Amino acid sequence: MESNPDLSPPGEVPEEGSDEEYDLFRKEVLAEQGNKLIGDVVILWRPRFQTIVAFYGLVAIAGILVLLFGSYQRKERATGILLPKQGLTTVSSEVSGSIVELMVKEGDWVEEGQPLLTISRESFLRNNKGRLREQETELQGRIAQLEAQRNQLKKKSQLETEELFNQIHDHDQSRTQVEQILLSKQRQKAEADKTFEAARRLYQQKVISRSEYESHLATVTGIDEAIAEETRRKFSFIHASREKKLQLEKLKESFASQLSKLDEEDTEIRIRLIDINSEESMVVKAFSPGYVSGLIVHSGQTVQSGQVLFTLVPGNADLEVHLFVSSQAAPFIRNGQDVWLQMEAFPPAKYGTFRAKVQTVSRVPIHPKDLSNMTLEEPRFLVKAELIGKAETILKKVDQSAAFLLEADILLGRRRLIDWIMDPFYRARGWHGMD
């Protein structure tokens, strides 16, 4: 056995200062101990390329899943107004003239039949006498034209109606004749069936020839074909009669609509004639009780016939919310749905939002010119909502002499994120209903 020169025999101690004293420790350990003076050495871990790719891949997958399955709550911001359920009464001038006495002011309570203002026509008639006479002559001429058009329309309606009645009568009469022929053919068919059945038995018994049998069969077949043809004619007359009756109904509706328009124009012209020939002064009275609101006239002001002077708001009335929503949002609003209101008169920071419940949604849009208390840029659908909760308590305590403008948040359901991103593409392709 070879001895290890680096190890001392058992029991022997290396002499002090000899090289054998340091052979007990590896040189690397001694060097490491010496490096402790300059601090610990930290080996930084650098992520591998595969780890980075895996991380960003997971992020991309998560993003795709969010786009495909994620959704958000759609919301419509609508403007509106708070009004009494009984509606507002608009006070208009029935004649043209100057206001000589205004007996009410903004916020006053008036009773039904109470005088509100006096309109004088003296100076108006004096300054516009010649022009009014020209207008009267022109209006009288237009009334004569309308009367001629009305008579012509009635005559045309009578002629076309009589023609359609005659056509309907002819079709019904032809149908009656065909029904009589059908009854006769059906009786012939019954007799022919009996004769054919007897001939069939005789032919089976070889009493008659095949040609005789086929002759009876041809008779029955001919009657069946005649019955089918007459039945077809019968239904054709029925269909033609129904078509003519529908034309008659449409004709009546068309003529009634045209006459209605002529009558409306005639009524408007006669009202203008009354305005021209009315008395020198007129007192405007309240048609119903209420608070004076939106007073936009003053004493001495000249007003025109039909001009709105102010509005009467009923007192102690139940309030109703009128919201005007876009055509894109209206189909998604349902009766009983909650809406949240913010009013200019009640800052949200102090009063918060008010809750209301949808009662009805109009089926057709309202044109901006049909609204007197709101200004809209485009036709909108009317949504009526009822106040609930704290809104009823707070608003019943305030002065109802004026209508409150408001804004509302209406939830329209959830929409997928992918549909929101692709919406411009859908619109460009003319696709709808992606919500």
C-alpha positions as CSV (number, residue, x, y, z in Angstrom):
1,M,0.0,0.0,0.0
2,E,1.3,3.4,-1.0
3,S,1.3,6.0,1.7
4,N,-0.2,9.5,1.2
5,P,2.5,12.0,1.6
6,D,-0.1,14.7,2.3
7,L,-1.3,13.0,5.4
8,S,0.7,12.8,8.6
9,P,0.8,9.5,10.3
10,P,-1.6,9.0,13.1
11,G,-0.5,10.6,16.4
12,E,2.0,12.9,14.7
13,V,1.5,16.7,14.9
14,P,3.0,18.9,12.2
15,E,5.6,21.2,13.3
16,E,4.6,24.8,13.7
17,G,5.4,26.9,10.7
18,S,5.8,24.0,8.4
19,D,3.9,23.6,5.1
20,E,2.1,20.6,6.4
21,E,0.2,22.8,8.9
22,Y,-1.8,24.4,6.0
23,D,-2.4,21.2,4.1
24,L,-5.5,20.6,6.2
25,F,-7.5,23.3,4.1
26,R,-7.9,23.5,0.4
27,K,-6.4,26.5,-1.2
28,E,-9.7,27.5,-2.8
29,V,-11.3,27.7,0.7
30,L,-8.5,29.9,2.0
31,A,-8.8,32.1,-1.1
32,E,-12.5,32.5,-0.5
33,Q,-12.0,33.4,3.1
34,G,-9.6,36.1,1.9
35,N,-12.3,37.5,-0.5
36,K,-14.7,38.0,2.4
37,L,-13.0,41.3,2.9
38,I,-14.6,42.8,-0.3
39,G,-18.2,41.6,0.5
40,D,-20.4,38.7,-0.6
41,V,-20.5,37.7,-4.2
42,V,-24.1,37.4,-5.5
43,I,-24.7,35.6,-8.8
44,L,-27.6,37.2,-10.7
45,W,-30.1,34.9,-12.4
46,R,-31.0,35.8,-16.0
47,P,-34.3,34.4,-17.3
48,R,-34.1,32.3,-20.3
49,F,-35.6,33.4,-23.7
50,Q,-38.2,30.6,-23.5
51,T,-39.4,32.0,-20.1
52,I,-40.0,35.4,-21.6
53,V,-41.9,34.0,-24.6
54,A,-44.1,31.9,-22.3
55,F,-44.9,34.9,-20.2
56,Y,-45.9,37.2,-23.1
57,G,-47.8,34.3,-24.6
58,L,-49.9,33.9,-21.5
59,V,-50.6,37.6,-21.5
60,A,-51.7,37.5,-25.2
61,I,-54.0,34.5,-24.5
62,A,-55.5,36.3,-21.5
63,G,-56.1,39.4,-23.7
64,I,-57.8,37.3,-26.4
65,L,-60.1,35.6,-23.8
66,V,-61.1,39.0,-22.4
67,L,-61.9,40.3,-25.8
68,L,-64.0,37.2,-26.7
69,F,-65.8,36.7,-23.4
70,G,-65.5,40.0,-21.7
71,S,-68.4,42.5,-21.7
72,Y,-69.3,45.9,-20.4
73,Q,-72.5,47.7,-19.2
74,R,-73.9,49.9,-21.9
75,K,-75.4,53.2,-20.8
76,E,-77.4,55.9,-22.5
77,R,-77.3,59.5,-21.3
78,A,-80.7,61.2,-22.1
79,T,-82.0,64.7,-21.5
80,G,-85.5,65.3,-20.3
81,I,-87.9,67.4,-18.3
82,L,-90.0,66.9,-15.1
83,L,-93.7,67.7,-15.8
84,P,-97.1,67.3,-14.1
85,K,-98.9,64.2,-15.3
86,Q,-101.9,66.3,-16.3
87,G,-99.6,68.2,-18.7
88,L,-99.1,71.9,-19.3
89,T,-101.6,74.4,-20.6
90,T,-100.2,76.8,-23.2
91,V,-101.7,80.3,-23.4
92,S,-101.5,81.7,-26.9
93,S,-102.8,84.9,-28.5
94,E,-105.8,84.4,-30.7
95,V,-105.4,87.7,-32.5
96,S,-102.6,90.0,-33.6
97,G,-102.2,93.3,-31.6
98,S,-100.4,95.0,-28.7
99,I,-100.6,94.0,-25.1
100,V,-102.1,97.0,-23.2
101,E,-102.5,95.3,-19.8
102,L,-100.7,92.3,-18.3
103,M,-102.5,91.2,-15.2
104,V,-100.2,88.4,-14.0
105,K,-96.5,87.8,-13.3
106,E,-94.2,84.8,-13.3
107,G,-95.2,82.3,-10.6
108,D,-98.7,83.7,-9.9
109,W,-101.5,81.2,-9.3
110,V,-104.6,81.7,-11.5
111,E,-108.0,80.2,-11.5
112,E,-110.0,78.9,-14.5
113,G,-111.6,81.8,-16.3
114,Q,-109.4,84.5,-14.6
115,P,-108.4,87.4,-17.0
116,L,-104.7,87.2,-17.8
117,L,-104.0,90.1,-20.3
118,T,-105.7,92.5,-22.7
119,I,-104.7,92.7,-26.3
120,S,-105.6,95.9,-28.2
121,R,-106.0,95.9,-32.0
122,E,-106.7,99.6,-32.5
123,S,-103.2,100.7,-33.5
124,F,-102.5,97.4,-35.3
125,L,-105.6,97.7,-37.5
126,R,-104.9,101.4,-38.2
127,N,-101.3,100.8,-39.2
128,N,-102.0,97.7,-41.2
129,K,-105.4,98.3,-42.7
130,G,-104.4,98.1,-46.4
131,R,-102.3,95.0,-45.9
132,L,-105.1,93.3,-43.9
133,R,-107.7,94.1,-46.7
134,E,-105.3,92.5,-49.2
135,Q,-104.9,89.4,-47.0
136,E,-108.6,89.2,-46.6
137,T,-109.2,89.2,-50.3
138,E,-106.5,86.6,-50.8
139,L,-107.9,84.3,-48.1
140,Q,-111.4,84.6,-49.5
141,G,-110.0,83.5,-52.9
142,R,-108.2,80.6,-51.3
143,I,-111.4,79.5,-49.5
144,A,-113.2,79.5,-52.9
145,Q,-110.4,77.3,-54.4
146,L,-110.6,74.9,-51.5
147,E,-114.4,74.6,-52.0
148,A,-113.9,73.8,-55.7
149,Q,-111.2,71.3,-54.8
150,R,-113.5,69.7,-52.2
151,N,-116.4,69.4,-54.7
152,Q,-114.1,68.0,-57.4
153,L,-112.6,65.5,-54.9
154,K,-116.1,64.4,-53.8
155,K,-117.2,63.9,-57.4
156,K,-114.1,61.9,-58.2
157,S,-114.6,59.8,-55.1
158,Q,-118.2,59.1,-56.0
159,L,-117.3,58.0,-59.5
160,E,-114.4,55.7,-58.5
161,T,-116.5,54.3,-55.6
162,E,-119.4,53.5,-57.9
163,E,-117.1,51.8,-60.4
164,L,-115.6,49.6,-57.6
165,F,-119.0,48.7,-56.3
166,N,-120.1,47.6,-59.8
167,Q,-117.0,45.5,-60.2
168,I,-117.5,43.9,-56.8
169,H,-121.2,43.2,-57.7
170,D,-120.1,41.6,-61.0
171,H,-117.6,39.4,-59.3
172,D,-120.1,38.3,-56.6
173,Q,-122.7,37.6,-59.3
174,S,-120.3,35.5,-61.3
175,R,-119.3,33.6,-58.2
176,T,-123.0,32.9,-57.5
177,Q,-123.4,31.6,-61.0
178,V,-120.4,29.3,-60.7
179,E,-121.7,28.0,-57.4
180,Q,-125.0,27.0,-59.1
181,I,-123.0,25.3,-61.9
182,L,-121.0,23.5,-59.2
183,L,-124.2,22.2,-57.5
184,S,-125.4,20.9,-60.9
185,K,-122.0,19.3,-61.6
186,Q,-122.0,17.7,-58.2
187,R,-125.4,16.2,-58.8
188,Q,-124.2,14.9,-62.2
189,K,-121.2,13.5,-60.4
190,A,-123.3,11.6,-57.9
191,E,-125.4,10.0,-60.8
192,A,-122.3,9.2,-62.8
193,D,-120.6,7.5,-59.8
194,K,-123.6,5.3,-59.4
195,T,-123.7,4.4,-63.1
196,F,-119.9,3.8,-63.1
197,E,-120.1,1.5,-60.1
198,A,-122.8,-0.6,-61.8
199,A,-120.7,-0.7,-65.1
200,R,-117.7,-1.7,-63.1
201,R,-119.5,-4.7,-61.6
202,L,-120.9,-5.7,-65.0
203,Y,-117.5,-5.4,-66.5
204,Q,-116.1,-7.7,-63.8
205,Q,-118.8,-10.1,-64.6
206,K,-117.9,-9.8,-68.3
207,V,-121.4,-8.6,-69.1
208,I,-120.3,-5.4,-70.9
209,S,-117.2,-4.8,-73.0
210,R,-114.1,-2.9,-72.0
211,S,-114.9,0.0,-74.3
212,E,-118.3,0.5,-72.6
213,Y,-116.6,0.4,-69.2
214,E,-114.0,3.0,-70.3
215,S,-116.8,5.1,-71.7
216,H,-118.4,5.3,-68.2
217,L,-115.0,6.0,-66.7
218,A,-114.3,8.9,-69.1
219,T,-117.7,10.4,-68.2
220,V,-116.8,10.4,-64.5
221,T,-113.4,11.8,-65.2
222,G,-114.8,14.6,-67.4
223,I,-117.3,15.6,-64.7
224,D,-114.4,15.7,-62.1
225,E,-112.4,17.9,-64.3
226,A,-115.3,20.2,-64.9
227,I,-115.9,20.4,-61.1
228,A,-112.2,21.3,-60.5
229,E,-112.3,24.0,-63.2
230,E,-115.5,25.6,-61.8
231,T,-114.0,25.5,-58.3
232,R,-111.0,27.3,-59.5
233,R,-113.2,29.9,-61.2
234,K,-115.2,30.3,-57.9
235,F,-112.1,31.0,-55.9
236,S,-110.7,33.4,-58.5
237,F,-113.9,35.4,-58.3
238,I,-113.8,35.4,-54.5
239,H,-110.1,36.6,-54.6
240,A,-111.0,39.3,-57.2
241,S,-113.9,40.5,-55.1
242,R,-111.7,40.8,-52.0
243,E,-109.1,42.7,-53.9
244,K,-111.7,45.2,-55.1
245,K,-113.1,45.6,-51.5
246,L,-109.6,46.4,-50.3
247,Q,-109.1,48.9,-53.0
248,L,-112.5,50.4,-52.0
249,E,-111.4,50.7,-48.4
250,K,-108.0,52.3,-49.4
251,L,-109.9,54.7,-51.8
252,K,-112.2,55.8,-49.0
253,E,-109.2,56.3,-46.6
254,S,-107.3,58.3,-49.3
255,F,-110.3,60.6,-50.1
256,A,-111.0,61.0,-46.4
257,S,-107.4,62.1,-45.7
258,Q,-107.4,64.5,-48.6
259,L,-110.7,66.0,-47.5
260,S,-109.4,66.3,-44.0
261,K,-106.4,68.3,-45.2
262,L,-108.6,70.6,-47.2
263,D,-110.9,71.1,-44.2
264,E,-107.9,71.8,-41.9
265,E,-106.6,74.5,-44.3
266,D,-110.1,75.9,-44.7
267,T,-110.4,76.2,-40.9
268,E,-107.0,77.9,-40.5
269,I,-107.9,80.4,-43.2
270,R,-111.3,81.2,-41.6
271,I,-109.5,81.7,-38.2
272,R,-107.2,84.2,-39.9
273,L,-110.2,85.9,-41.4
274,I,-111.7,86.1,-37.9
275,D,-108.4,87.6,-36.7
276,I,-108.5,90.2,-39.4
277,N,-112.1,91.2,-38.7
278,S,-112.1,90.8,-34.9
279,E,-112.9,93.5,-32.4
280,E,-110.5,96.3,-31.3
281,S,-109.5,94.6,-28.0
282,M,-109.6,91.1,-26.6
283,V,-109.2,89.7,-23.1
284,V,-107.3,86.5,-22.8
285,K,-108.5,84.2,-20.0
286,A,-107.2,81.1,-18.3
287,F,-108.6,77.8,-19.6
288,S,-107.5,75.9,-16.4
289,P,-106.1,76.7,-13.0
290,G,-102.3,76.7,-12.5
291,Y,-99.1,78.6,-12.0
292,V,-97.9,81.1,-14.6
293,S,-94.6,79.8,-16.0
294,G,-92.4,80.9,-18.9
295,L,-93.8,84.4,-19.1
296,I,-92.0,85.9,-22.2
297,V,-94.2,89.0,-23.0
298,H,-94.7,92.4,-21.4
299,S,-97.0,95.3,-21.6
300,G,-96.7,97.3,-24.8
301,Q,-95.3,94.3,-26.8
302,T,-96.8,93.4,-30.2
303,V,-97.9,89.8,-30.5
304,Q,-99.0,87.8,-33.5
305,S,-102.0,85.4,-33.8
306,G,-101.1,82.0,-32.4
307,Q,-98.0,83.2,-30.6
308,V,-97.3,81.5,-27.3
309,L,-97.4,83.9,-24.3
310,F,-96.8,81.7,-21.3
311,T,-97.6,78.3,-19.8
312,L,-99.9,77.3,-16.9
313,V,-98.5,74.5,-14.7
314,P,-101.1,72.6,-12.5
315,G,-100.5,72.8,-8.8
316,N,-100.1,69.9,-6.4
317,A,-100.0,67.5,-9.3
318,D,-98.2,64.2,-9.5
319,L,-94.9,64.7,-11.4
320,E,-93.8,62.6,-14.4
321,V,-90.4,62.3,-16.1
322,H,-90.2,62.8,-19.9
323,L,-86.9,61.5,-21.3
324,F,-85.9,61.9,-25.0
325,V,-83.7,59.0,-26.1
326,S,-82.0,58.2,-29.4
327,S,-83.2,55.6,-31.9
328,Q,-80.2,53.4,-31.1
329,A,-81.2,53.2,-27.4
330,A,-85.0,53.1,-27.6
331,P,-85.4,49.4,-28.6
332,F,-83.4,48.2,-25.5
333,I,-85.5,50.1,-22.9
334,R,-88.2,48.1,-21.2
335,N,-91.2,49.0,-19.0
336,G,-90.4,48.7,-15.3
337,Q,-86.7,49.4,-15.8
338,D,-84.9,51.8,-13.4
339,V,-83.3,55.1,-14.5
340,W,-81.2,57.5,-12.5
341,L,-81.8,61.2,-12.7
342,Q,-79.7,64.3,-12.1
343,M,-81.4,67.7,-12.0
344,E,-79.8,71.1,-12.5
345,A,-81.9,72.4,-9.6
346,F,-80.6,69.7,-7.2
347,P,-76.8,69.3,-7.4
348,P,-75.8,65.6,-7.2
349,A,-73.0,66.5,-4.7
350,K,-75.7,67.5,-2.2
351,Y,-78.8,65.5,-3.2
352,G,-77.3,62.6,-5.1
353,T,-79.3,61.0,-7.9
354,F,-83.0,60.4,-8.1
355,R,-84.6,57.1,-9.0
356,A,-87.4,56.6,-11.5
357,K,-89.1,53.6,-13.1
358,V,-89.9,53.5,-16.9
359,Q,-93.7,53.4,-17.6
360,T,-93.9,53.7,-21.4
361,V,-91.7,54.0,-24.5
362,S,-93.2,55.7,-27.5
363,R,-93.5,53.6,-30.7
364,V,-92.7,56.5,-33.1
365,P,-90.1,59.4,-32.7
366,I,-91.1,62.9,-31.8
367,H,-90.0,65.7,-34.2
368,P,-88.1,68.6,-32.5
369,K,-90.7,71.1,-33.9
370,D,-93.5,69.3,-32.0
371,L,-91.9,70.2,-28.6
372,S,-92.5,73.6,-27.0
373,N,-90.6,73.1,-23.7
374,M,-87.5,71.3,-25.0
375,T,-84.9,71.9,-27.8
376,L,-83.8,68.8,-29.7
377,E,-81.5,68.6,-32.7
378,E,-83.0,65.4,-34.1
379,P,-86.1,63.2,-33.7
380,R,-86.2,61.3,-30.4
381,F,-88.3,58.7,-28.7
382,L,-90.3,59.7,-25.7
383,V,-89.8,57.7,-22.5
384,K,-92.1,58.4,-19.6
385,A,-91.0,57.4,-16.1
386,E,-92.5,57.6,-12.6
387,L,-90.5,59.0,-9.6
388,I,-90.0,56.6,-6.7
389,G,-88.2,56.7,-3.4
390,K,-86.7,59.9,-2.1
391,A,-87.5,61.7,-5.4
392,E,-91.2,61.8,-4.6
393,T,-90.6,63.1,-1.1
394,I,-88.2,65.9,-2.0
395,L,-89.8,67.2,-5.2
396,K,-93.3,67.4,-3.7
397,K,-92.0,70.0,-1.3
398,V,-90.6,72.3,-4.0
399,D,-92.3,75.0,-6.0
400,Q,-93.9,73.4,-9.0
401,S,-94.5,76.6,-10.9
402,A,-91.7,75.7,-13.3
403,A,-90.6,72.6,-15.1
404,F,-87.2,71.0,-14.1
405,L,-84.6,70.1,-16.8
406,L,-82.7,66.9,-16.0
407,E,-80.4,64.2,-17.3
408,A,-80.8,60.5,-16.9
409,D,-78.6,57.5,-17.1
410,I,-80.3,54.5,-18.6
411,L,-78.8,51.0,-18.5
412,L,-79.2,49.2,-21.9
413,G,-77.8,45.8,-21.1
414,R,-74.3,44.3,-21.6
415,R,-72.2,44.3,-24.8
416,R,-69.2,42.2,-25.7
417,L,-65.9,43.9,-26.0
418,I,-65.2,42.2,-29.4
419,D,-68.5,43.7,-30.8
420,W,-67.5,47.2,-29.5
421,I,-64.1,46.9,-31.3
422,M,-65.7,45.5,-34.5
423,D,-68.5,48.1,-34.5
424,P,-66.9,50.4,-37.1
425,F,-66.5,47.3,-39.4
426,Y,-70.1,46.2,-38.9
427,R,-71.4,49.7,-39.7
428,A,-69.2,49.9,-42.8
429,R,-70.6,46.6,-44.1
430,G,-74.1,47.7,-43.2
431,W,-74.6,45.1,-40.5
432,H,-77.0,45.9,-37.7
433,G,-78.1,44.3,-34.5
434,M,-74.6,43.5,-33.3
435,D,-75.4,44.8,-29.8
